[in-house]
Amino acid sequence: IDAFAIATEDRQSIHVDPEAAGAGPFGTTVAHGFLTLSLIVHLWNQVAPPHDGVTVNYGLNRVRFPAPVPAGSSIRARFRVDDVEEVSAGRRVTVAVEVDLDGSDRPVCVAELVLLFLVG
């Protein structure tokens, strides 16, 4: 969290100041929403089927952060391929993503990941 705060220059106290965050709405420091979002590709790569070629991030749709991620928590993701479209360079794939926090029934991030699977 601290390294992400430095890299993005988002040093809001809810992320980096345990004392101030402890008195805030979440009771502790929390991960940046965009840090959680950035981990989606890493989590996808752990479960994605092998692909001959290059996979490129094309974009994201409908990103929401319904709940915070307290510092030190564990997250996991669930993926569902919603659409595969043939394009000139390969396939454009839309993947529904829900990132969950261990011990919580609310997702911490919900998004659609759009990937290009390039061939050749």
Backbone hydrogen bonds in HBPLUS format (Angstrom, degrees):
<---DONOR---> <-ACCEPTOR-->    atom                        ^
c    i                          cat <-CA-CA->   ^        H-A-AA   ^      H-
h    n   atom  resd res      DA  || num        DHA   H-A  angle D-A-AA Bond
n    s   type  num  typ     dist DA aas  dist angle  dist       angle   num
A0005-ALA N   A0001-ILE O   2.90 MM   4  6.12 154.5  1.97 148.0 155.4     1
A0006-ILE N   A0002-ASP O   3.00 MM   4  6.31 152.7  2.07 148.2 155.0     2
A0007-ALA N   A0003-ALA O   2.89 MM   4  6.10 167.7  1.91 150.9 154.5     3
A0008-THR N   A0004-PHE O   2.92 MM   4  5.98 153.7  1.99 150.0 156.0     4
A0009-GLU N   A0005-ALA O   2.81 MM   4  5.40 114.9  2.24 131.7 146.1     5
A0010-ASP N   A0005-ALA O   3.05 MM   5  4.78 129.2  2.32 129.6 139.3     6
A0009-GLU N   A0006-ILE O   3.31 MM   3  4.95 144.6  2.44  92.3 102.4     7
A0015-HIS N   A0012-GLN O   2.90 MM   3  5.69 160.7  1.94 125.7 132.1     8
A0016-VAL N   A0012-GLN O   3.33 MM   4  6.58 151.4  2.42 144.0 152.2     9
A0017-ASP N   A0013-SER O   3.03 MM   4  4.75 160.5  2.07 131.5 132.7    10
A0030-VAL N   A0014-ILE O   2.80 MM  16  6.10 153.1  1.87 152.4 161.7    11
A0021-ALA N   A0017-ASP O   2.78 MM   4  5.83 168.8  1.79 168.1 172.0    12
A0022-GLY N   A0018-PRO O   2.85 MM   4  5.77 145.0  1.97 135.7 144.8    13
A0023-ALA N   A0020-ALA O   3.17 MM   3  5.37 136.1  2.38 100.1 111.4    14
A0024-GLY N   A0021-ALA O   2.95 MM   3  4.83 153.2  2.02 101.0 109.5    15
A0071-ALA N   A0029-THR O   2.84 MM  42  5.59 163.7  1.86 145.8 141.9    16
A0031-ALA N   A0069-VAL O   2.78 MM  38  5.41 161.3  1.81 157.7 160.8    17
A0035-LEU N   A0032-HIS O   3.08 MM   3  5.06 133.6  2.31  95.7 108.6    18
A0036-THR N   A0032-HIS O   3.18 MM   4  6.59 161.5  2.22 153.4 156.3    19
A0037-LEU N   A0033-GLY O   2.91 MM   4  6.22 160.3  1.95 149.1 155.3    20
A0038-SER N   A0034-PHE O   2.91 MM   4  5.94 151.0  1.99 133.0 140.5    21
A0039-LEU N   A0035-LEU O   3.19 MM   4  6.47 131.6  2.44 142.5 154.1    22
A0039-LEU N   A0036-THR O   3.13 MM   3  5.32 139.9  2.30 101.3 112.5    23
A0040-ILE N   A0037-LEU O   3.13 MM   3  5.57 162.4  2.16 113.0 118.6    24
A0043-LEU N   A0039-LEU O   2.95 MM   4  6.24 162.9  1.98 157.6 162.5    25
A0044-TRP N   A0040-ILE O   2.77 MM   4  5.98 156.9  1.82 153.1 160.2    26
A0045-ASN N   A0041-VAL O   2.89 MM   4  6.07 159.7  1.93 151.4 156.2    27
A0046-GLN N   A0043-LEU O   3.19 MM   3  5.29 140.7  2.35  97.9 108.9    28
A0047-VAL N   A0044-TRP O   2.98 MM   3  5.52 149.1  2.08 114.0 122.7    29
A0048-ALA N   A0044-TRP O   2.80 MM   4  5.68 138.2  1.98 160.5 174.0    30
A0054-VAL N   A0118-LEU O   3.30 MM  64  5.19 136.8  2.50 125.2 135.5    31
A0118-LEU N   A0054-VAL O   2.77 MM  64  5.19 154.5  1.84 178.7 171.3    32
A0056-VAL N   A0116-LEU O   2.83 MM  60  5.05 161.3  1.86 147.3 153.7    33
A0116-LEU N   A0056-VAL O   2.83 MM  60  5.05 163.1  1.85 151.6 157.1    34
A0058-TYR N   A0114-VAL O   2.83 MM  56  5.31 154.5  1.90 148.3 150.7    35
A0059-GLY N   A0114-VAL O   3.19 MM  55  5.14 142.5  2.34 142.8 137.5    36
A0114-VAL N   A0059-GLY O   2.87 MM  55  5.14 160.6  1.90 156.1 149.4    37
A0061-ASN N   A0112-GLU O   2.84 MM  51  4.87 151.8  1.92 138.0 146.2    38
A0112-GLU N   A0061-ASN O   2.93 MM  51  4.87 148.4  2.03 151.5 150.8    39
A0064-ARG N   A0110-VAL O   2.89 MM  46  5.30 148.0  1.99 154.2 162.9    40
A0110-VAL N   A0064-ARG O   2.97 MM  46  5.30 157.2  2.02 145.2 149.4    41
A0073-SER N   A0070-PRO O   3.10 MM   3  5.71 150.4  2.19 145.4 144.5    42
A0102-ASP N   A0074-SER O   2.99 MM  28  5.73 173.8  1.99 158.2 159.7    43
A0076-ARG N   A0100-ASP O   2.97 MM  24  5.41 148.4  2.07 145.5 153.5    44
A0100-ASP N   A0076-ARG O   2.75 MM  24  5.41 159.8  1.79 161.0 167.6    45
A0078-ARG N   A0098-GLU O   2.87 MM  20  5.30 152.2  1.95 144.9 154.0    46
A0098-GLU N   A0078-ARG O   3.02 MM  20  5.30 153.9  2.09 149.7 155.7    47
A0080-ARG N   A0096-ALA O   2.96 MM  16  5.08 143.3  2.10 142.6 149.2    48
A0096-ALA N   A0080-ARG O   2.75 MM  16  5.08 156.4  1.81 160.4 153.5    49
A0082-ASP N   A0094-THR O   2.79 MM  12  5.57 153.6  1.86 152.1 160.9    50
A0083-ASP N   A0094-THR O   3.31 MM  11  5.05 152.2  2.39 137.9 137.5    51
A0094-THR N   A0083-ASP O   2.87 MM  11  5.05 160.4  1.91 141.7 148.0    52
A0085-GLU N   A0092-ARG O   2.82 MM   7  5.11 162.5  1.85 148.2 154.2    53
A0092-ARG N   A0085-GLU O   2.76 MM   7  5.11 165.7  1.78 153.3 157.3    54
A0087-VAL N   A0090-GLY O   2.94 MM   3  5.27 173.4  1.94 133.3 135.5    55
A0090-GLY N   A0087-VAL O   3.05 MM   3  5.27 154.0  2.12 110.2 118.4    56
A0119-VAL N   A0089-ALA O   3.09 MM  30  6.38 157.5  2.14 167.5 164.5    57
A0091-ARG N   A0117-PHE O   2.98 MM  26  5.07 155.5  2.04 133.8 141.8    58
A0117-PHE N   A0091-ARG O   2.71 MM  26  5.07 167.4  1.72 158.6 162.4    59
A0093-VAL N   A0115-LEU O   2.79 MM  22  5.20 163.5  1.82 155.2 160.6    60
A0115-LEU N   A0093-VAL O   2.85 MM  22  5.20 164.6  1.87 155.1 158.4    61
A0095-VAL N   A0113-LEU O   2.75 MM  18  5.03 167.4  1.76 155.6 160.1    62
A0113-LEU N   A0095-VAL O   2.78 MM  18  5.03 160.4  1.82 156.7 153.9    63
A0097-VAL N   A0111-ALA O   2.80 MM  14  5.25 160.7  1.84 169.0 163.3    64
A0111-ALA N   A0097-VAL O   3.05 MM  14  5.25 161.8  2.08 142.9 147.0    65
A0099-VAL N   A0109-CYS O   2.78 MM  10  5.01 173.3  1.78 155.5 157.8    66
A0108-VAL N   A0099-VAL O   2.78 MM   9  5.68 159.5  1.82 155.0 162.0    67
A0104-SER N   A0101-LEU O   3.07 MM   3  5.53 151.0  2.16 145.4 140.7    68
